Structure formats: C-alpha cells, structure tokens
Amino acid sequence: MTSKSQPTLTLRVHSPEVGYLNVRSQPTTASTLVTTVPHGGAVTALEPKEAVRAKVGQYGQWLHVRLDDNREVYAAAWYLELLETAPETRTGASQPQQPTLQVWVDSPEVGYLNVRSQPTTASTLVTTVPHGDVVTALEPEEIVRAKVGQHGQWLHVRLDDNREVYAAAWYLKLSETAPDQPPAEQKITVTPNLSGTERQVALTWNLLGGLLQTWADQLAIDPGIAVAVLMVESGGRPFGPDGRMIIRFENHIFHSRWGKDHPGVFDRHFAFNRNQRWTDHQWRPSPGQPWRACHENQNGEWEVFDFACTLDDTAARLSISIGSPQIMGFNYAAVGYTSVQQMFDAFAASERNQVAGFFDFVRSRGEKAVRMLQVSDFDGFATLYNGPGQAAAYSRLIRQAYEAYHRLRTISFGAPFKAPSGVASALLVEVDDLQRILGIGPKTAARFKAEGIHRFAQLAALDVECLRGLLGSAAGRAHLLETWPAQARLAAWGDWDALKAFQAQLKSNLQISES
C-alpha cells in the first residue's frame, strides 16, 4: 500500500465499551484482522484532511491509517475522533474575534441540552438550551466542524444573552444543515404534562416547522399532516442517539429482491409469514444460533441490515425504510435519486434531505395522492404510503398525531388551522358539515367558520375550555358542548354508525334529565 507523503491528522480511538478497536487489511469487516488498538490510542491518518474530516465519526466509513509501528491498515471511522483542539478556547483564556459558525442543539429525546462552565460534565451547570435552538461557536471553523456531533468533544459557545459556556458537541449540529424552524411565536410550548406523542409532535414541529410549512404550502396541504406522518413513521426522529439513521429492515422485501433467487441461504437466516408477508419477521446470523425477533429496537435493525449487506449490499438497501419519513429504499427513483446508494447517503447526511424526500415521494404518486392530503383522507393516504395490509392502523395513528398537533397549536398560541392560500374551499370543507354534531346550530357553525375551524378533525382536537373560550357568552347556551370533541372525532373517522348511536344516547339522556 502507498501512503500519502505528508500525513495530515492524528486520530484517537474512541471505543470505551469494548476497550479496543480492530484494524484490518482492507476497509471492510470481512477482511483480515491485523491487530487491535486500545481505547485512547492514536493513529495517523493517510488520507487528505478534507476526506478525514468528512469520515471521522461517520458510521459505515473507513479510514486508511498508519500505526505506531508504521503498518498501514484500515480502521472503522465511527470509532475514531480527531485529536486536534483549540488551546486558547479550551482554557478559556481568549476567544476568536469573529465567531465563525452557528450550531443548533439536537436533543430530541430530552428536549434540551445542559450547558456548563467548563468542558466536563463535572463542572457547574449554567443553564439549559432547548432542542432546536441555535448558539454561536467561539472556536475556529475547522475546529467546530471537526468536533460537532463527536462524542466526548466539547465546544465553547455563546448564548443569546452573551454568556459563554461549554456544550457537549455530540448534541450539536451545524446550523447550515439545520432544517428551517418556525418563527418563535409559532413554536409549540413544551410542558412537563404533555404525553409522549404530544411531546414528540411539539419537538418535531419546533425543529422542522418552517421547512414543513414552506413545502406543505407548495402542495396546498396542512403542515400538520406532514408532522403526523413523520411522527407515526419514526417518532419524528431522523437519527437515533448514536447518530445512525432510523431504519427498518423488511425480510419480505429482501426475499423479493434477493432471497427468492438464493432460497437456501435466505431460509437459513431469515423468516417471515408467507401469508401475511409483513408479519413474523425473524433472523439469525448463523443456522446454529436461535432465531431473533425483528423490529424490537434500532440496534437490532442495524444488525440484520449489516448482515444482509454482506449477502447483497444493494438488495439490502432496497429492503429498508429510511429516515424520519421511512421511505423504502426501492423508491429511490421516485424521490429523485439515481441509485439507492445515493438516496441512502443523502438521507444519512441530513434530516432536510429526509423531509424533502417525503414531499418528493408524495408528488411522485401523482395528483390523487396530493388530493388525499388536501382533504385529510388518512385512510386513502395510509393505503398508498404504508400498503393495504396495515392501512387501518397507520391511518388511526396519523389521525391521532394530526389532532395532537392542532390541539397543541391552539393551546400554545390560539391559532386554529387556516386553509392554505389559493386552495379552493371545496377541497377542505366539502364533507365537513359541523351541524352534523348534535348541539351545533347555524350560528355556532358560522362562529367556528369565522375562527378558521372548518373540519371535524379540527373540532375534535379542541378541549372543552378552548371551546368555551371561542364561543364566549354563547357557550352557556350551547347544548352538549362537552361532547362535541368526541362526536367530531367519530365524524372525522367517518364512523357514522357509531356517531348515530352516540347521539341517540345523548338525546335519550337529555330527555331524561329534562323530565
């Protein structure tokens, strides 16, 4: 092997769980094991600086490196970190005259990031910065780019109030790759009493809302639908805590793409229900090992995916749903890529690409798919997006997340959904006669319309106190107001038989109480 004449960067092994890193003769786990390098040990990069910076810490990347004994080997880049630091900022002695980059907090699971007086978790907690907020880096650009997203690294940053603190770099991302956030006044307030679904809806909107609003307007759809789909598909998370994309490996798709031509090998390692192909997925690394259930956690998804890649890399990538919108790899052309590898790399690079992929996929399905979203046809869209086998379940979940989004927006800043400009009102109101709700007459329906509430789903998302606030003094004369959200939910689901039975019971109770 030929090395570069002037190696540029020194790297450190970061493998605290195992205590060492295997290094190999070629950039693949299937190649010969040369030796191990202990956790904390240093190696010298033999690739150009820009290539090293791009690869370090990135899952699936390998680096050509030199050991202390001058052997040249390959090391998994996701277990390496850069040794270079900025001495003046690490000691706090001085700060660059012109801060170069802004970074944003990426902590969706917790919702905030602790920032401290020194670059260590043992130092004083200064304050917290919410997930999605931006801070200014106080270190040179090349140092910031090298540290951001890297476990064990810290960045010297400035807050909006000019306080200078230290933040864990593995919870930070460059602002140039951050999705557009909604304006501050349109962010949803995150409070401790939110349910898990409500919390994820709020965090997803607060981080991606500006971008979702812009692209949703282009299709004349409610951005809450996009929030709901991302929520249901991946919990709104484009990446897991370890930095890897959220994926789901589908055994039955891998069978169609590769296994049917290699039945012996496939059946030794993979299983699924041949009658309901999306169910009972199992796998095992070797025939002598017990079967493992699939779809239990992200580590498991990546294990089976990595194994499938050793059998056929392209077929394995075609067989996973990827990122926050969980678009199947075999749809790469529909979202504008020339290969599944290109799509995989783009989605791995940023959540912006993942969200763009969702809207591109909807466009690729044609006018019918767009119209389904315009009229909130969750059943039809779930059938198109998730397949007929699980459409009912996905439709119900999407609707629930959608209702949570509008409920939270109404509570946070009192802004019920308004029809996107330029959209014919018939697209949005043709099936939503609010007077079908027992207790709502023409005057109340007109009042709701004036407030921008046109649809059953919107009414279902409101609580009783919000309804009273909207109606003012008229609320005291409203019959059965406390039942309107429940009635509207049945109407939004199209469950007219259940609504009729519910209303009959309400009428019966009303007659009894009046007598």
VOGURO-772345 format. One record per residue (C-alpha): residue number from 0; chain; x, y, z. Coordinates in nm, 4 decimals. Layout:
num/chaine/east/north/up
NUM/A/X/Y/Z
...
This chain:
num/chaine/east/north/up
0/A/0.0000/0.0000/0.0000
1/A/0.1200/0.3506/-0.0788
2/A/0.0831/0.6164/0.1851
3/A/0.0458/0.9904/0.1409
4/A/0.3769/1.1715/0.1599
5/A/0.2593/1.4095/0.4334
6/A/0.0039/1.2597/0.6693
7/A/-0.2155/1.5411/0.7900
8/A/-0.4110/1.4476/1.1008
9/A/-0.3769/1.2374/1.4144
10/A/-0.6767/1.0360/1.5322
11/A/-0.7683/0.8778/1.8625
12/A/-0.9552/0.5511/1.9116
13/A/-1.2833/0.6039/2.0957
14/A/-1.4172/0.2626/2.1968
15/A/-1.4846/0.2769/2.5726
16/A/-1.7378/-0.0059/2.5755
17/A/-1.5035/-0.2651/2.4206
18/A/-1.1713/-0.1116/2.5207
19/A/-1.0029/-0.1504/2.1820
20/A/-1.0582/-0.1250/1.8079
21/A/-0.9888/-0.3936/1.5475
22/A/-0.7933/-0.2664/1.2482
23/A/-0.7950/-0.4563/0.9189
24/A/-0.6153/-0.5132/0.5924
25/A/-0.8979/-0.3645/0.3837
26/A/-1.1893/-0.1251/0.4529
27/A/-1.4402/-0.3963/0.5405
28/A/-1.5198/-0.6142/0.8399
29/A/-1.4820/-0.9174/0.6137
30/A/-1.1087/-0.8502/0.5580
31/A/-0.8155/-0.9827/0.7613
32/A/-0.7773/-0.8632/1.1218
33/A/-0.4276/-0.7117/1.1517
34/A/-0.4207/-0.6113/1.5189
35/A/-0.6076/-0.4085/1.7812
36/A/-0.5527/-0.0515/1.9012
37/A/-0.6511/0.0233/2.2623
38/A/-0.9185/0.2783/2.3514
39/A/-0.7441/0.6180/2.3643
40/A/-0.4596/0.5033/2.1385
41/A/-0.3505/0.7261/1.8499
42/A/-0.3133/0.6524/1.4787
43/A/-0.2107/0.8735/1.1870
44/A/-0.4496/0.9398/0.9002
45/A/-0.3174/0.8689/0.5498
46/A/-0.5915/1.0472/0.3598
47/A/-0.6389/1.4179/0.2731
48/A/-0.7655/1.6429/0.5506
49/A/-1.0999/1.7038/0.3903
50/A/-1.1616/1.3306/0.3491
51/A/-1.0633/1.2606/0.7095
52/A/-1.2895/1.5329/0.8477
53/A/-1.5791/1.4040/0.6411
54/A/-1.5352/1.0443/0.7552
55/A/-1.4421/1.0666/1.1241
56/A/-1.7293/0.9538/1.3447
57/A/-1.9456/0.8517/1.0477
58/A/-2.0963/0.5035/1.0585
59/A/-2.0039/0.2880/0.7584
60/A/-1.6909/0.4901/0.6701
61/A/-1.3349/0.3559/0.6870
62/A/-1.0024/0.5395/0.7097
63/A/-0.6601/0.4427/0.5835
64/A/-0.4256/0.4946/0.8820
65/A/-0.0697/0.4270/0.9998
66/A/0.0054/0.2588/1.3329
67/A/0.2947/0.3466/1.5646
68/A/0.4952/0.0562/1.4150
69/A/0.4402/0.2051/1.0641
70/A/0.1994/-0.0650/0.9498
71/A/-0.0712/0.0748/0.7224
72/A/-0.4197/-0.0558/0.7961
73/A/-0.7868/0.0408/0.7776
74/A/-0.9945/0.1458/1.0791
75/A/-1.3689/0.1941/1.1240
76/A/-1.4080/0.5745/1.1187
77/A/-1.7058/0.5671/1.3555
78/A/-1.4692/0.4619/1.6352
79/A/-1.2221/0.7457/1.5678
80/A/-1.2113/1.1097/1.6702
81/A/-0.9802/1.3994/1.5869
82/A/-0.7126/1.4870/1.8413
83/A/-0.6688/1.8469/1.7305
84/A/-0.8173/2.1131/1.9594
85/A/-0.8042/2.4883/2.0002
86/A/-0.5849/2.5555/2.3086
87/A/-0.6933/2.9154/2.3581
88/A/-1.0612/2.8288/2.3761
89/A/-1.0107/2.5114/2.5754
90/A/-0.8576/2.7087/2.8637
91/A/-1.0978/2.9979/2.8271
92/A/-0.8031/3.2428/2.8025
93/A/-0.9288/3.4136/2.4887
94/A/-1.1951/3.3941/2.2256
95/A/-1.1755/3.4376/1.8461
96/A/-1.2522/3.7923/1.7433
97/A/-1.5061/3.6781/1.4863
98/A/-1.7074/3.3659/1.5796
99/A/-1.7358/3.1656/1.2632
100/A/-2.0302/2.9293/1.2855
101/A/-2.3653/2.8820/1.4495
102/A/-2.4679/2.5408/1.5780
103/A/-2.8038/2.4113/1.6944
104/A/-2.8990/2.1810/1.9784
105/A/-3.0019/1.8318/1.8651
106/A/-3.1507/1.6632/2.1719
107/A/-3.4995/1.5425/2.0718
108/A/-3.5262/1.2670/2.3326
109/A/-3.4700/1.5008/2.6300
110/A/-3.5873/1.8263/2.4730
111/A/-3.2953/2.0402/2.5944
112/A/-2.9175/2.0411/2.6487
113/A/-2.7321/2.1276/2.9692
114/A/-2.4515/2.3801/2.9142
115/A/-2.1710/2.4141/3.1653
116/A/-1.8972/2.6421/3.2959
117/A/-1.6177/2.4110/3.1784
118/A/-1.5886/2.1316/2.9151
119/A/-1.6807/1.8493/3.1519
120/A/-1.9993/1.7045/3.2996
121/A/-1.8472/1.7533/3.6447
122/A/-1.8445/2.1326/3.6085
123/A/-2.1172/2.3771/3.7116
124/A/-2.4466/2.3652/3.5231
125/A/-2.5073/2.7165/3.3869
126/A/-2.8447/2.6724/3.2155
127/A/-3.0302/2.4625/2.9577
128/A/-3.0791/2.5303/2.5860
129/A/-3.3968/2.3920/2.4228
130/A/-3.3774/2.1333/2.1448
131/A/-3.3636/2.3161/1.8107
132/A/-3.2250/2.6460/1.9467
133/A/-2.9108/2.7988/1.7959
134/A/-2.5909/2.9056/1.9743
135/A/-2.2729/3.0689/1.8385
136/A/-1.9478/2.8726/1.8299
137/A/-1.6415/3.0537/1.9678
138/A/-1.3763/2.8303/1.8135
139/A/-1.2197/2.8372/1.4660
140/A/-1.4352/2.6982/1.1877
141/A/-1.2168/2.3957/1.1213
142/A/-1.2243/2.3007/1.4887
143/A/-1.6022/2.3406/1.5082
144/A/-1.6558/2.1241/1.2016
145/A/-1.4249/1.8583/1.3440
146/A/-1.5974/1.8483/1.6830
147/A/-1.9668/1.8831/1.6043
148/A/-2.1520/1.5544/1.6514
149/A/-1.8465/1.3821/1.8015
150/A/-1.8928/1.2004/2.1318
151/A/-1.6510/1.3184/2.4025
152/A/-1.5873/1.6573/2.2408
153/A/-1.6969/1.9926/2.3862
154/A/-1.7498/2.3299/2.2195
155/A/-1.7016/2.6770/2.3629
156/A/-2.0197/2.8642/2.2642
157/A/-2.2044/3.1922/2.3239
158/A/-2.5716/3.2021/2.4226
159/A/-2.8258/3.4613/2.3098
160/A/-2.7711/3.6541/2.6351
161/A/-2.3924/3.6673/2.5594
162/A/-2.2960/3.4206/2.8314
163/A/-2.0054/3.1997/2.7242
164/A/-2.0406/2.8347/2.8187
165/A/-1.9393/2.4861/2.7092
166/A/-2.1729/2.2433/2.5333
167/A/-2.1382/1.8713/2.4615
168/A/-2.0546/1.8656/2.0898
169/A/-2.2286/1.5316/2.0357
170/A/-2.5618/1.7088/2.0906
171/A/-2.4819/1.9836/1.8401
172/A/-2.5145/2.0186/1.4635
173/A/-2.4082/2.2865/1.2195
174/A/-2.6770/2.5465/1.1613
175/A/-2.6119/2.5335/0.7885
176/A/-2.7570/2.1824/0.7883
177/A/-3.0401/2.2583/1.0314
178/A/-3.3926/2.2420/0.8941
179/A/-3.5849/2.5688/0.8988
180/A/-3.7637/2.6230/1.2285
181/A/-4.0976/2.8010/1.2548
182/A/-4.0988/3.1607/1.3814
183/A/-4.0574/3.1828/1.7573
184/A/-4.4174/3.2915/1.8049
185/A/-4.5392/2.9793/1.6233
186/A/-4.3438/2.7255/1.8263
187/A/-4.5418/2.4883/2.0441
188/A/-4.4822/2.5243/2.4161
189/A/-4.3293/2.2066/2.5602
190/A/-4.4548/2.1455/2.9137
191/A/-4.3989/1.8554/3.1555
192/A/-4.7619/1.7433/3.1373
193/A/-4.7517/1.6597/2.7656
194/A/-4.7997/1.2969/2.6697
195/A/-4.5223/1.1163/2.4838
196/A/-4.6980/1.1644/2.1499
197/A/-4.7679/1.5308/2.2192
198/A/-4.4082/1.5897/2.3208
199/A/-4.2718/1.4375/2.0015
200/A/-4.5243/1.6295/1.7909
201/A/-4.4130/1.9530/1.9577
202/A/-4.0422/1.8807/1.9174
203/A/-4.0861/1.7774/1.5537
204/A/-4.2789/2.0939/1.4710
205/A/-4.0434/2.3235/1.6631
206/A/-3.7438/2.1866/1.4747
207/A/-3.8872/2.1355/1.1264
208/A/-4.1952/2.3565/1.1205
209/A/-4.0634/2.6309/0.8946
210/A/-3.9493/2.3825/0.6359
211/A/-4.2685/2.1762/0.6628
212/A/-4.4847/2.4868/0.6264
213/A/-4.2972/2.6013/0.3150
214/A/-4.3194/2.2678/0.1365
215/A/-4.6739/2.1995/0.2540
216/A/-4.7838/2.5325/0.1072
217/A/-4.6431/2.4230/-0.2287
218/A/-4.8806/2.1252/-0.2234
219/A/-5.1625/2.3236/-0.0600
220/A/-5.1814/2.0829/0.2341
221/A/-5.1950/2.1265/0.6094
222/A/-4.8382/2.1008/0.7510
223/A/-4.9855/1.9121/1.0460
224/A/-5.0313/1.6127/0.8163
225/A/-4.6587/1.6065/0.7410
226/A/-4.5830/1.6328/1.1135
227/A/-4.8211/1.3442/1.1805
228/A/-4.6710/1.1176/0.9136
229/A/-4.3159/1.1780/1.0385
230/A/-4.4341/1.1143/1.3941
231/A/-4.6025/0.7844/1.3118
232/A/-4.3263/0.6557/1.0879
233/A/-4.0296/0.7277/1.3130
234/A/-4.1424/0.9200/1.6195
235/A/-4.0276/1.2298/1.4322
236/A/-3.6663/1.1184/1.4685
237/A/-3.4415/1.1239/1.1624
238/A/-3.1485/0.9764/1.3576
239/A/-3.1027/0.7653/1.6676
240/A/-2.8988/0.8679/1.9742
241/A/-2.5910/0.7021/1.8201
242/A/-2.6124/0.9213/1.5096
243/A/-2.7277/0.6465/1.2758
244/A/-3.0393/0.6889/1.0639
245/A/-3.3656/0.5392/1.1792
246/A/-3.4183/0.2341/0.9568
247/A/-3.6398/-0.0728/0.9383
248/A/-3.5252/-0.3854/0.7561
249/A/-3.8053/-0.5784/0.5851
250/A/-3.7396/-0.9514/0.5461
251/A/-4.0128/-0.9999/0.2882
252/A/-3.8748/-0.7259/0.0652
253/A/-3.5247/-0.8710/0.0894
254/A/-3.6748/-1.2033/-0.0135
255/A/-3.8276/-1.0430/-0.3227
256/A/-3.5082/-0.8559/-0.4076
257/A/-3.2574/-1.1335/-0.3363
258/A/-3.3839/-1.4277/-0.1316
259/A/-3.6084/-1.5853/-0.3961
260/A/-3.3000/-1.6395/-0.6119
261/A/-3.0998/-1.7765/-0.3164
262/A/-3.3623/-1.9721/-0.1201
263/A/-3.1197/-2.1956/0.0644
264/A/-2.9145/-1.9149/0.2112
265/A/-3.2174/-1.6940/0.2736
266/A/-3.4115/-1.9605/0.4633
267/A/-3.1114/-2.0339/0.6854
268/A/-3.1013/-1.6748/0.8047
269/A/-3.4426/-1.5112/0.7537
270/A/-3.8075/-1.5970/0.8171
271/A/-4.1451/-1.4284/0.7666
272/A/-4.5111/-1.5227/0.7378
273/A/-4.5699/-1.6168/0.3727
274/A/-4.9436/-1.5391/0.4012
275/A/-4.9054/-1.2007/0.5728
276/A/-4.5630/-1.1105/0.4476
277/A/-4.5147/-0.8071/0.6721
278/A/-4.5511/-1.0156/0.9913
279/A/-4.3449/-1.2649/1.1967
280/A/-4.0038/-1.1362/1.0845
281/A/-3.7088/-1.3206/1.2365
282/A/-3.3398/-1.3629/1.1539
283/A/-3.0223/-1.5264/1.2811
284/A/-2.6535/-1.4750/1.1953
285/A/-2.5901/-1.8476/1.1551
286/A/-2.8009/-2.1664/1.1454
287/A/-2.6660/-2.2802/1.4816
288/A/-2.7958/-1.9749/1.6655
289/A/-3.1507/-1.9148/1.7939
290/A/-3.3903/-1.7032/1.5894
291/A/-3.4126/-1.3364/1.6842
292/A/-3.7292/-1.1278/1.6573
293/A/-3.7001/-0.8297/1.4241
294/A/-3.8229/-0.4732/1.4782
295/A/-3.7546/-0.4547/1.8506
296/A/-3.5015/-0.1693/1.8509
297/A/-3.2674/0.0225/1.6238
298/A/-2.9586/-0.1776/1.7196
299/A/-3.1423/-0.4874/1.6015
300/A/-3.2460/-0.3220/1.2755
301/A/-2.8875/-0.2258/1.2016
302/A/-2.7567/-0.5707/1.2924
303/A/-2.9827/-0.7507/1.0473
304/A/-2.9281/-0.4816/0.7836
305/A/-2.5479/-0.5025/0.8161
306/A/-2.5705/-0.8797/0.7889
307/A/-2.7900/-0.8586/0.4792
308/A/-2.5388/-0.6179/0.3253
309/A/-2.2763/-0.8920/0.3404
310/A/-2.5041/-1.1027/0.1189
311/A/-2.6033/-0.8294/-0.1254
312/A/-2.5413/-0.4655/-0.0415
313/A/-2.7790/-0.3155/-0.2984
314/A/-3.0640/-0.5566/-0.2268
315/A/-3.0280/-0.4877/0.1467
316/A/-3.0541/-0.1111/0.0922
317/A/-3.3561/-0.1578/-0.1313
318/A/-3.5182/-0.3506/0.1549
319/A/-3.5064/-0.0890/0.4311
320/A/-3.7313/0.2033/0.5084
321/A/-3.5124/0.5026/0.5781
322/A/-3.5139/0.8098/0.7991
323/A/-3.7978/1.0064/0.9543
324/A/-4.0411/0.9502/0.6625
325/A/-3.9457/0.5796/0.6429
326/A/-3.9370/0.5718/0.2625
327/A/-3.8424/0.2309/0.1255
328/A/-3.5085/0.2129/-0.0499
329/A/-3.6662/0.0728/-0.3653
330/A/-3.8420/0.4094/-0.4074
331/A/-3.5114/0.5886/-0.4689
332/A/-3.6049/0.6973/-0.8222
333/A/-3.9396/0.8370/-0.7052
334/A/-3.7602/1.0761/-0.4693
335/A/-3.5098/1.1922/-0.7300
336/A/-3.2035/0.9688/-0.6891
337/A/-3.0200/0.7650/-0.9490
338/A/-2.9404/0.4784/-0.7113
339/A/-3.0411/0.3502/-0.3717
340/A/-2.6848/0.4119/-0.2514
341/A/-2.7204/0.7790/-0.3447
342/A/-3.0505/0.8024/-0.1581
343/A/-2.9041/0.6258/0.1458
344/A/-2.6077/0.8643/0.1600
345/A/-2.8268/1.1729/0.1153
346/A/-3.0684/1.0700/0.3903
347/A/-2.7709/0.9909/0.6158
348/A/-2.6323/1.3400/0.5539
349/A/-2.9249/1.5438/0.6882
350/A/-3.2853/1.5406/0.8040
351/A/-3.3501/1.8165/0.5489
352/A/-3.2929/1.5584/0.2736
353/A/-3.5218/1.3140/0.4527
354/A/-3.8074/1.5632/0.4789
355/A/-3.7570/1.6684/0.1170
356/A/-3.7833/1.3005/0.0286
357/A/-4.1274/1.2804/0.1887
358/A/-4.2673/1.5645/-0.0211
359/A/-4.0950/1.4362/-0.3359
360/A/-4.2476/1.0939/-0.2752
361/A/-4.5973/1.2421/-0.2389
362/A/-4.5502/1.4334/-0.5651
363/A/-4.4330/1.1184/-0.7384
364/A/-4.7598/0.9444/-0.6502
365/A/-4.9491/1.1966/-0.8604
366/A/-5.2440/1.4316/-0.8159
367/A/-5.4533/1.1682/-0.6382
368/A/-5.2052/1.1384/-0.3514
369/A/-5.1801/1.5150/-0.3138
370/A/-5.5591/1.5475/-0.3067
371/A/-5.5802/1.2797/-0.0363
372/A/-5.3688/1.5017/0.1847
373/A/-5.5585/1.8159/0.0872
374/A/-5.8863/1.6647/0.2086
375/A/-5.7296/1.4771/0.5027
376/A/-5.8104/1.1342/0.3581
377/A/-5.5930/0.9488/0.6068
378/A/-5.7276/0.6055/0.5119
379/A/-5.6503/0.6518/0.1447
380/A/-5.3082/0.8004/0.2109
381/A/-5.2116/0.5259/0.4574
382/A/-5.3065/0.2637/0.1988
383/A/-5.0862/0.4375/-0.0569
384/A/-4.7957/0.5102/0.1771
385/A/-4.7910/0.2046/0.4046
386/A/-4.9673/-0.0579/0.1941
387/A/-5.3145/-0.2071/0.2361
388/A/-5.2117/-0.4642/0.4981
389/A/-5.1668/-0.2084/0.7770
390/A/-5.3545/0.0892/0.6372
391/A/-5.6233/0.0994/0.9073
392/A/-5.3722/0.1021/1.1922
393/A/-5.1494/0.3637/1.0307
394/A/-5.4476/0.5801/0.9402
395/A/-5.5644/0.5819/1.3018
396/A/-5.2182/0.6741/1.4301
397/A/-5.1689/0.9500/1.1732
398/A/-5.5060/1.0985/1.2640
399/A/-5.4241/1.0923/1.6347
400/A/-5.0901/1.2692/1.5799
401/A/-5.2576/1.5198/1.3478
402/A/-5.5212/1.6000/1.6098
403/A/-5.2497/1.6368/1.8760
404/A/-5.0664/1.8853/1.6520
405/A/-5.3706/2.1106/1.6114
406/A/-5.4653/2.0798/1.9762
407/A/-5.1155/2.1877/2.0824
408/A/-5.1013/2.4766/1.8376
409/A/-5.4379/2.6041/1.9575
410/A/-5.3305/2.5833/2.3214
411/A/-4.9880/2.7403/2.2553
412/A/-5.0872/3.0432/2.0529
413/A/-5.4578/3.0271/1.9758
414/A/-5.4223/2.9828/1.6006
415/A/-5.6650/2.7307/1.4551
416/A/-5.5828/2.5940/1.1147
417/A/-5.6395/2.8248/0.8183
418/A/-5.6825/2.6929/0.4660
419/A/-5.3653/2.7496/0.2591
420/A/-5.3930/3.0477/0.0271
421/A/-5.5035/2.9710/-0.3245
422/A/-5.6833/2.6482/-0.2335
423/A/-6.0466/2.6141/-0.3329
424/A/-6.2502/2.5913/-0.0138
425/A/-6.4396/2.2942/-0.1526
426/A/-6.1233/2.0886/-0.1233
427/A/-6.1289/2.1294/0.2522
428/A/-6.4916/2.1667/0.3585
429/A/-6.6982/1.9578/0.1212
430/A/-6.7564/1.6749/0.3717
431/A/-6.7390/1.8702/0.6972
432/A/-7.0858/1.9961/0.7850
433/A/-7.0336/2.0862/1.1504
434/A/-7.4087/2.0938/1.2076
435/A/-7.3988/1.7144/1.1971
436/A/-7.2625/1.7458/1.5516
437/A/-7.5534/1.7359/1.7960
438/A/-7.5805/2.0733/1.9670
439/A/-7.4193/2.2811/1.6904
440/A/-7.6628/2.5015/1.5020
441/A/-7.6154/2.7501/1.2176
442/A/-7.4924/3.0361/1.4401
443/A/-7.2347/2.8212/1.6183
444/A/-7.1170/2.6680/1.2902
445/A/-7.0763/3.0190/1.1463
446/A/-6.8782/3.1237/1.4550
447/A/-6.6432/2.8269/1.4116
448/A/-6.6031/2.9083/1.0418
449/A/-6.5052/3.2649/1.1311
450/A/-6.2380/3.1211/1.3626
451/A/-6.0988/2.9049/1.0808
452/A/-6.2488/2.5787/1.2077
453/A/-6.3946/2.4038/0.9037
454/A/-6.3391/2.0353/0.9672
455/A/-6.4370/1.7630/1.2101
456/A/-6.0707/1.6854/1.2806
457/A/-6.0097/2.0442/1.3892
458/A/-6.3113/2.0418/1.6198
459/A/-6.2049/1.7046/1.7638
460/A/-5.8643/1.8500/1.8524
461/A/-6.0140/2.1189/2.0813
462/A/-6.0836/2.0694/2.4506
463/A/-6.3905/2.1975/2.6350
464/A/-6.2170/2.5019/2.7833
465/A/-6.0947/2.6079/2.4407
466/A/-6.4469/2.5709/2.3012
467/A/-6.5876/2.7872/2.5801
468/A/-6.3235/3.0490/2.5099
469/A/-6.4066/3.0548/2.1392
470/A/-6.7822/3.0885/2.1976
471/A/-6.7638/3.3368/2.4840
472/A/-7.1010/3.4152/2.6416
473/A/-7.2742/3.1907/2.3869
474/A/-7.1082/2.8872/2.5491
475/A/-7.3620/2.8977/2.8310
476/A/-7.6442/2.8385/2.5840
477/A/-7.4668/2.5599/2.3931
478/A/-7.6199/2.2152/2.4390
479/A/-7.3876/1.9178/2.4896
480/A/-7.0759/2.1303/2.4306
481/A/-6.8624/1.8938/2.6371
482/A/-6.9458/1.6116/2.3929
483/A/-6.8584/1.7982/2.0730
484/A/-6.4924/1.6819/2.0520
485/A/-6.5976/1.3178/2.0991
486/A/-6.8728/1.3496/1.8378
487/A/-6.6364/1.5255/1.5976
488/A/-6.3770/1.2528/1.6380
489/A/-6.6245/0.9874/1.5259
490/A/-6.7291/1.2087/1.2340
491/A/-6.3654/1.2697/1.1349
492/A/-6.3104/0.8949/1.1325
493/A/-6.6207/0.8513/0.9149
494/A/-6.7716/0.6162/1.1735
495/A/-7.1264/0.7365/1.1132
496/A/-7.2952/0.4354/1.2734
497/A/-7.1082/0.4927/1.5976
498/A/-7.1856/0.8651/1.5830
499/A/-7.5569/0.7947/1.5286
500/A/-7.5646/0.5574/1.8260
501/A/-7.3750/0.8044/2.0435
502/A/-7.6097/1.0876/1.9526
503/A/-7.9139/0.8691/2.0204
504/A/-7.7791/0.8010/2.3676
505/A/-7.7165/1.1732/2.4218
506/A/-8.0729/1.2568/2.3185
507/A/-8.2085/0.9901/2.5492
508/A/-8.0055/1.1237/2.8419
509/A/-8.1152/1.4782/2.7622
510/A/-8.4838/1.3800/2.7631
511/A/-8.4450/1.2014/3.0956
512/A/-8.2747/1.4999/3.2564
513/A/-8.5368/1.7440/3.1240
514/A/-8.8226/1.5270/3.2520
